Structures are given as structure tokens and as C-alpha cells.
């Protein structure tokens, strides 16, 4: 009987796991949008047109995010970001 209860509890947990994960994790599109929004203020601060964000791939946005978070000066960051954008 104890073994049956443990088995039922395990099955219930495994069945509920994906539902819980789906309900609380953003989709790929939402994550992409969140990254774009996070970079928008950085672009504005550095004088980079924000309309270029719409044409970037996820890889480019990730590379730009890494540049923004680096310890380089804003001038260096701007040059690196513009190089990433121009390779679109």
C-alpha cells in the first residue's frame, strides 16, 4: 500500500511538472521581446537608432547584450554594437 501511494504521488508530480513549467515560463517570442525592450534604453543612451532592433536575430541581440554588459566604454560599446548591426 505504501509503495502504491508513493507511485501515485510520483506520477502526479511528473504529470503536473510540465503544466507548471508552461504556466510560469515565457515563450521564445516573449523572451525575444523582453531582450529587445531591455536593449532599447541602452540604444537610446548611446545614440543608436532603436528601429534597428526590429531587424536583428536572436543571436545578434544576445551578442549586443553581452557588449552592453561589458566593462568597455560607451564609445567602444557603440562601435561594437554598430558592427553587429551592420552584419545583419
C-alpha positions as CSV (number, residue, x, y, z in Angstrom):
1,X,0.0,0.0,0.0
2,X,2.8,2.4,0.9
3,X,4.5,1.7,-2.3
4,X,1.3,2.4,-4.3
5,X,0.9,5.8,-2.6
6,X,4.5,6.7,-3.4
7,X,4.0,5.6,-7.0
8,X,0.8,7.7,-7.3
9,X,2.5,10.7,-5.8
10,X,5.4,10.4,-8.2
11,X,3.0,10.1,-11.2
12,X,1.0,13.1,-10.1
13,X,4.2,15.2,-9.7
14,X,5.5,14.2,-13.1
15,X,2.2,14.9,-14.8
16,X,1.9,18.4,-13.1
17,X,5.5,19.4,-13.8
18,X,5.1,20.3,-17.5
19,X,1.9,22.2,-16.8
20,X,3.6,24.2,-14.0
21,X,6.6,24.9,-16.2
22,X,4.5,26.1,-19.2
23,X,2.4,28.4,-17.0
24,X,5.4,30.1,-15.5
25,X,8.0,30.3,-18.2
26,X,8.0,32.8,-21.0
27,X,7.7,31.6,-24.6
28,X,10.5,32.1,-27.0
29,X,8.8,35.1,-28.5
30,X,8.2,36.7,-25.2
31,X,11.9,36.2,-24.2
32,X,13.0,37.8,-27.5
33,X,10.7,40.8,-26.9
34,X,12.0,41.2,-23.4
35,X,15.6,41.3,-24.7
36,X,14.6,43.9,-27.3
37,X,12.9,46.1,-24.7
38,X,15.9,45.8,-22.3
39,X,18.3,47.0,-25.1
40,X,16.1,49.8,-26.2
41,X,17.1,52.2,-23.3
42,X,20.8,51.3,-23.9
43,X,20.4,52.1,-27.6
44,X,18.8,55.5,-26.7
45,X,21.5,56.3,-24.2
46,X,24.3,55.6,-26.8
47,X,22.5,57.3,-29.7
48,X,21.8,54.2,-31.7
49,X,18.5,54.2,-33.6
50,X,16.1,51.8,-31.8
51,X,14.3,50.9,-35.1
52,X,17.3,48.7,-35.9
53,X,16.3,46.4,-33.1
54,X,13.4,45.1,-35.2
55,X,15.7,43.6,-37.8
56,X,18.1,41.7,-35.5
57,X,18.3,38.0,-35.0
58,X,18.3,36.4,-31.5
59,X,22.0,35.7,-31.9
60,X,22.7,39.4,-32.7
61,X,20.6,40.5,-29.7
62,X,22.5,38.1,-27.4
63,X,25.8,39.4,-28.7
64,X,24.7,43.0,-28.2
65,X,23.5,42.3,-24.7
66,X,27.0,40.8,-23.9
67,X,28.6,44.0,-25.3
68,X,26.3,46.2,-23.2
69,X,27.1,44.3,-20.1
70,X,30.9,44.5,-20.7
71,X,33.2,46.9,-18.9
72,X,34.1,48.8,-22.2
73,X,33.4,52.5,-22.5
74,X,30.2,53.6,-24.2
75,X,32.2,54.7,-27.2
76,X,33.7,51.2,-27.6
77,X,30.3,49.6,-27.0
78,X,28.6,51.7,-29.6
79,X,31.2,50.7,-32.2
80,X,30.9,47.1,-31.4
81,X,27.1,47.3,-31.5
82,X,27.1,49.1,-34.8
83,X,29.4,46.4,-36.2
84,X,27.0,43.7,-35.1
85,X,24.0,45.6,-36.6
86,X,25.8,46.2,-39.9
87,X,26.4,42.4,-40.2
88,X,22.6,41.8,-40.3
